[in-house]
Amino acid sequence: MTKLIGIAYKTEKRGAMITTEHAAVTQSHGVENDIFGRPGKRQVTVMSVQQWQLACNEVHKNLPWFTRRANLLVDGISFSAQDQGKQIAIGELILEITGETDPCKKMAMAYPGLEKALLPDWRGGVTCRVLNDASIAINDSVSLKASAE
């Protein structure tokens, strides 16, 4: 089953990621309490546990998923360039994939080689725009579908 297995946010720039079991996600604020949740193409970031594991394998270290600083972690989906414009449904929440979450220098600082390990095949996850307000929780079902247009 494809499901949500992680939710995280940060309340200040360069701050620690805070994990939670459930969260409200809104068009105006993204994941509740997240400093970067303002409206736009990078409102919420979503990462695949399978792709994260590939990056961890490449650096020979099993790092906590929130090292990536993504908001949501899903199990059972791997993202690619073909997914841009598609929608991710997480419970009642609908997100539109706006692009790839490019790994930055913070990943190299978090662990040697991590930035490079996240570069191929959209391993760093996707950026999304929130299309509706909803509450989400760990174990909510997740699906990837073509946009409603």
GIHUPE-V264520 format. One record per pair of residues at least 6 apart in sequence whose ideal C-beta (glycine too) atoms are under 6 Angstrom apart, sorted by the first residue. I is the first residue (numbers start at 1). GAP is how many residues later the second one is. Records with the same first field share a line. If there is no record, write none. Layout:
# GIHUPE-V264520
I = GAP  GAP
This chain:
# GIHUPE-V264520
2 = 74  75  140
3 = 72  136  138  139
4 = 70  86  136  138
5 = 68  70
6 = 59  67
7 = 13  16  65
8 = 9  11  58
9 = 9  22  24  25
10 = 7  25
11 = 22  24
12 = 23
17 = 49
21 = 117
22 = 115
23 = 8  9  113
24 = 8  111
25 = 6  68  105  111
26 = 107
27 = 103
29 = 8
30 = 7  13  14
31 = 6  13  40
37 = 6
41 = 57  86  88
42 = 85
43 = 86  87
44 = 27  51  84
45 = 25  26  56  80  82
46 = 26  79  80  82
47 = 21  23  26  78
48 = 26  29  30  31
49 = 24  26
50 = 28
51 = 27  72
52 = 13
54 = 69
55 = 62  63  68
56 = 6  7
58 = 59
59 = 52  54  55  58
63 = 48
65 = 8
67 = 43
70 = 55
74 = 68
77 = 67
79 = 43  47
80 = 42
83 = 14
84 = 13
85 = 62
86 = 11  58  60
87 = 7  9  58  60
88 = 7  56
89 = 54
90 = 46  50  52
91 = 45  49
92 = 42
93 = 41  43
94 = 37  38
95 = 33
96 = 33  35
97 = 29  31
98 = 29  31
99 = 28
100 = 22
101 = 23  24  26
103 = 12  15  16  21
107 = 7  8  11
108 = 7
118 = 6
